[in-house]
Amino acid sequence: MSLYVPRGHSELNDRERTILKAVVQLFILNAAPVGSRNLSKYLEAELNLSSATIRNVMADLESWGYISHPHTSAGRTPTDLGYRVYVDSLMQLESLSRSENKIVGDLALRPRETLLRDTSKILGSLSKAIAVVRVPRFTDIIVTKIELFQLSSERILVVIALASDIVHTITLETTSPIDLSSLDQISSLINERLSGKPLRQIGEIFADMHESSTSDRSVLRLFVEHAERLSSSDELADIHVSGAQQLLAHPEFESPERLRSVIELLENEDIIIHVVDAMPESTGVSVRIGNELRNEQLADYSMVSTTYRVGSASGSISLIGPKRMNYSRIMSLVQTVGDVLSSTLHKDLP
């Protein structure tokens, strides 16, 4: 019995790389294990190889862990490693169609208050995958104005206006009545110190405000005491998820067992949020394949993500779909949408 030694993808020769690339492309296209005869026909213009020669190369690729051999089929399918090599070094990004570019470009015309939600819906529709749009971390967004409104003698409504038409409200309560006669004066003082600065600086900016000469310190004291709550990223963060039902259109999820896994995923949005939040921030497009997502329920999925900018803050967009996704198109789609969001939201900065 011959003993094969695993080979790194940088050591693959041109023939091996071409055949691996073709296996991945055919499997993405047809959702069926790839046999040597079909592979020979697919590559006849590029490599004039017999089926027997291709079988030998495929056997080597399988022994090195790039493709696998389902026991019910004579064909091969890519492994996580095979997909990784394909994404990193074998594929070329695919340009979006004119109609797709038009749909994505029109996002810039959407109302700011629904832009991110609309983005998730459009991404899900275009990709046939789960689209996740993470709202920027509000603590890094610039404050444009803070207003205080009286709700009752013991309750104040704080309206925080941030760059890019993002507004957050929070209610402050106290057990003792508040004298609101100087509310406008306090609002002016707060805005004088905070306007034009990121929300996360609330605590340090107002740490000494209880020493202020304002005639009514009770509201100010309440504001300072709740500074951490006001700038909490957990409270202010938001996420939009769309397109989950699109997964059912993929043939790999037709079996009852796979269908059940999709339903479980749809019912547990926390899994999606956790995986998205675990992605490291990067300036380009990131791809995580199968077990790289480090979640058993997502072992049959891949995730393509990028970030978009709102001034000093950043949000993210991600697509979660089957490992057999069209990476070259999906990566272009995610990058294009990220660029449109950054450009559109940047226009609204003060």
C-alpha positions in Angstrom: 0.0 0.0 0.0 1.4 3.4 -1.0 1.7 6.1 1.7 0.7 9.6 0.8 2.1 12.6 2.5 -0.3 15.6 2.8 0.7 18.4 0.5 0.2 22.1 1.1 -1.7 24.0 -1.6 1.3 26.0 -2.5 3.0 22.8 -3.5 0.3 21.7 -5.9 1.4 21.7 -9.5 -0.6 23.4 -12.3 -2.4 20.2 -13.3 -3.5 19.5 -9.7 -4.6 23.1 -9.2 -6.6 23.1 -12.4 -8.4 19.9 -11.5 -9.1 21.0 -8.0 -10.5 24.3 -9.3 -12.7 22.4 -11.8 -14.1 20.0 -9.1 -15.1 23.0 -7.0 -16.7 24.9 -9.9 -18.6 21.8 -11.2 -19.9 21.0 -7.7 -21.0 24.6 -7.1 -22.7 24.5 -10.5 -24.5 21.2 -10.3 -24.7 20.3 -6.6 -23.6 16.7 -7.5 -20.4 14.8 -6.9 -18.0 15.3 -9.8 -16.8 12.2 -11.7 -13.7 11.9 -13.9 -15.6 11.6 -17.1 -17.5 14.8 -16.6 -14.3 16.5 -15.4 -12.5 15.4 -18.6 -15.2 16.9 -20.8 -15.2 20.1 -18.8 -11.5 20.5 -19.1 -10.9 19.2 -22.6 -10.2 22.7 -24.0 -7.7 23.4 -21.2 -6.2 20.0 -20.4 -6.3 17.1 -22.9 -6.3 14.4 -20.3 -7.8 10.9 -20.2 -10.4 10.0 -17.5 -7.8 7.6 -16.1 -5.2 10.3 -15.6 -7.8 12.6 -14.0 -8.8 9.8 -11.7 -5.2 9.4 -10.5 -4.9 13.2 -9.9 -8.2 13.2 -8.0 -7.0 10.2 -5.9 -4.0 12.3 -4.9 -6.1 15.4 -4.1 -8.4 13.2 -2.0 -5.5 11.7 -0.1 -4.2 15.2 0.7 -7.6 16.3 2.0 -8.8 18.6 -0.7 -11.7 16.5 -2.0 -13.8 13.7 -0.5 -15.4 10.6 -1.9 -19.0 10.1 -0.8 -19.7 6.4 -0.3 -22.9 6.5 -2.4 -21.2 8.1 -5.4 -18.2 7.5 -7.7 -17.7 11.3 -7.9 -15.8 13.7 -5.5 -16.9 16.7 -3.6 -14.7 19.5 -2.2 -13.8 19.5 1.5 -13.5 22.6 3.7 -9.8 22.7 2.8 -10.6 22.4 -0.9 -13.0 25.3 -0.7 -10.4 27.3 1.2 -7.7 26.8 -1.4 -10.2 27.7 -4.1 -11.3 30.9 -2.4 -7.7 31.9 -1.4 -5.8 31.2 -4.6 -7.8 29.6 -7.5 -10.9 31.7 -8.2 -11.4 35.1 -9.7 -14.1 37.5 -8.5 -17.1 37.6 -10.8 -18.6 41.0 -11.8 -22.2 41.7 -10.9 -24.7 41.9 -13.7 -25.9 45.3 -14.8 -29.3 44.7 -13.1 -27.6 43.6 -9.9 -25.4 46.7 -9.9 -28.5 48.9 -10.4 -30.4 47.2 -7.5 -27.4 47.7 -5.2 -26.7 51.2 -6.4 -30.3 52.2 -5.7 -29.7 51.5 -2.0 -28.3 55.0 -1.9 -31.8 56.4 -2.6 -33.4 54.6 0.3 -34.6 56.5 3.3 -31.9 56.6 6.0 -34.2 55.2 8.7 -34.8 52.0 6.7 -31.5 51.8 4.7 -29.9 49.0 6.7 -33.1 46.9 7.0 -33.7 47.3 3.3 -30.1 46.3 2.6 -30.6 43.0 4.5 -33.7 42.2 2.4 -32.0 43.0 -0.9 -28.9 41.0 0.0 -31.0 38.0 1.0 -33.0 38.1 -2.3 -29.9 38.5 -4.5 -27.8 35.9 -2.8 -30.4 33.3 -1.8 -28.7 33.2 1.6 -29.2 34.5 5.1 -28.3 38.2 5.0 -27.2 39.8 8.3 -26.6 43.6 8.6 -25.1 44.7 11.8 -25.8 48.3 12.7 -22.5 50.2 13.6 -21.4 50.2 17.2 -23.2 53.4 18.3 -20.5 54.1 20.9 -18.1 55.1 18.2 -20.6 57.3 16.3 -20.4 61.1 16.7 -23.2 62.8 18.7 -24.9 65.6 17.0 -27.4 66.6 19.7 -28.9 65.4 22.9 -32.4 66.6 24.1 -34.1 66.1 27.4 -37.9 65.9 27.7 -40.1 65.7 30.8 -42.3 62.7 31.0 -43.3 63.0 34.6 -41.9 64.4 37.8 -39.7 61.3 38.1 -39.0 60.4 34.5 -37.0 62.0 31.7 -36.8 61.0 28.0 -33.3 61.4 26.6 -33.1 61.6 22.8 -29.7 61.0 21.4 -29.2 62.1 17.8 -26.1 60.6 16.1 -24.5 61.0 12.7 -26.2 59.6 9.7 -29.7 60.2 11.0 -29.4 57.6 13.7 -31.6 58.3 16.7 -31.7 56.5 20.0 -34.0 57.2 23.0 -33.8 56.1 26.6 -35.8 56.8 29.7 -34.2 57.8 32.9 -36.1 57.3 36.2 -35.5 58.3 39.8 -37.2 57.5 43.1 -37.5 61.1 44.1 -39.2 64.0 42.2 -37.0 66.0 39.8 -37.1 69.8 39.5 -37.2 70.2 35.7 -37.3 74.0 35.7 -33.7 74.2 34.4 -34.0 71.4 31.9 -33.1 73.7 28.9 -30.0 75.0 30.7 -28.9 71.4 31.5 -29.5 70.3 27.9 -27.3 73.2 26.6 -24.5 72.3 29.0 -24.6 68.7 28.0 -24.5 69.5 24.3 -21.8 72.0 24.8 -19.5 69.3 26.1 -20.7 66.2 24.1 -21.7 67.5 20.6 -19.2 66.4 18.0 -17.7 63.7 20.1 -18.2 59.9 20.1 -20.9 58.6 22.3 -18.5 56.3 24.2 -16.9 59.4 25.8 -20.0 60.3 27.8 -18.6 58.8 31.0 -15.3 60.6 31.0 -16.7 63.9 29.7 -19.4 64.2 32.4 -17.4 62.6 35.2 -17.0 66.0 36.9 -20.3 67.6 35.9 -21.8 67.2 39.4 -19.5 70.1 40.3 -21.2 72.3 37.7 -22.6 75.7 38.8 -26.0 75.0 37.3 -28.9 75.7 39.6 -30.4 72.2 39.4 -28.0 69.3 39.8 -30.6 66.5 40.2 -31.1 66.0 36.5 -27.4 66.3 35.8 -26.6 63.8 38.5 -29.1 61.4 37.1 -27.6 61.8 33.6 -24.1 61.2 34.9 -25.2 58.1 37.0 -26.6 56.6 33.8 -23.7 57.5 31.6 -22.7 53.9 31.2 -26.2 52.8 30.3 -26.5 55.6 27.8 -23.3 54.5 26.0 -23.9 50.8 26.3 -23.2 49.1 23.0 -25.5 46.2 24.0 -28.4 48.5 24.4 -27.7 50.5 21.3 -26.7 47.8 18.9 -29.1 46.4 16.4 -29.1 43.8 13.7 -31.2 43.0 10.7 -31.6 39.4 9.4 -33.4 38.5 6.2 -33.5 35.9 3.5 -33.4 32.8 5.8 -36.2 31.1 3.8 -34.0 31.4 0.7 -31.9 28.6 1.9 -34.7 26.1 1.2 -34.2 26.7 -2.5 -30.8 25.0 -2.4 -30.8 21.3 -3.3 -28.5 20.3 -0.4 -31.3 21.2 2.0 -34.0 19.1 0.3 -33.6 16.1 2.6 -35.7 16.0 5.8 -32.6 16.0 8.0 -31.1 19.0 6.3 -34.5 20.8 6.2 -34.7 20.3 9.9 -31.3 21.9 10.4 -32.4 25.0 8.4 -35.5 25.3 10.5 -33.5 25.0 13.7 -31.2 27.8 12.5 -34.1 30.0 11.6 -35.6 29.6 15.1 -32.3 30.4 16.8 -31.2 33.8 15.6 -28.8 34.0 18.5 -26.5 31.5 16.7 -26.3 33.8 13.7 -25.7 36.9 15.8 -22.9 35.1 17.8 -21.1 33.9 14.7 -21.3 37.4 13.0 -20.0 39.1 16.1 -17.1 36.6 16.3 -15.8 37.7 12.9 -12.7 39.8 13.2 -13.1 43.3 11.7 -11.2 43.7 8.4 -11.0 46.2 5.6 -11.7 43.6 2.9 -14.0 40.6 2.4 -13.6 37.7 4.9 -14.7 34.1 4.2 -15.3 31.4 6.9 -16.0 27.9 5.6 -17.7 25.1 7.4 -15.8 24.2 10.6 -14.0 27.5 10.5 -17.3 29.0 11.9 -16.7 26.8 15.0 -20.3 25.9 15.5 -21.7 22.4 14.8 -25.0 23.7 13.5 -23.2 25.7 10.9 -20.8 23.0 9.7 -22.6 22.8 6.3 -22.5 26.6 5.8 -20.0 29.3 4.9 -20.1 33.0 5.7 -18.9 35.9 3.6 -18.5 39.2 5.5 -17.2 42.8 5.2 -17.4 46.0 7.1 -18.8 49.4 6.2 -17.9 52.7 7.8 -20.0 55.5 9.4 -17.3 58.0 10.3 -15.2 56.4 13.1 -17.7 53.6 13.6 -18.2 50.4 11.7 -20.9 48.0 11.0 -20.8 44.7 9.1 -22.7 42.8 6.4 -22.6 39.0 6.2 -24.1 36.3 4.0 -24.5 32.8 5.4 -25.3 30.1 2.9 -24.3 26.5 1.9 -20.6 25.8 1.5 -21.5 25.2 -2.2 -22.2 28.9 -2.6 -20.8 30.8 -5.7 -18.0 32.5 -3.8 -16.8 34.6 -6.7 -20.2 36.2 -7.1 -21.1 36.4 -3.4 -17.8 38.0 -2.5 -18.3 40.7 -5.2 -21.9 41.3 -4.0 -20.8 41.7 -0.3 -18.0 44.1 -1.3 -20.2 46.2 -3.6 -22.9 46.5 -1.0 -20.3 47.4 1.7 -18.9 50.2 -0.5 -22.4 51.6 -1.3 -23.3 51.7 2.4 -20.0 53.4 3.4 -20.3 56.0 0.6 -24.0 56.7 1.3 -23.7 57.0 5.1 -20.5 59.1 4.8 -22.5 61.8 3.0 -24.5 62.4 6.2 -21.6 63.0 8.5 -21.4 66.5 10.0 
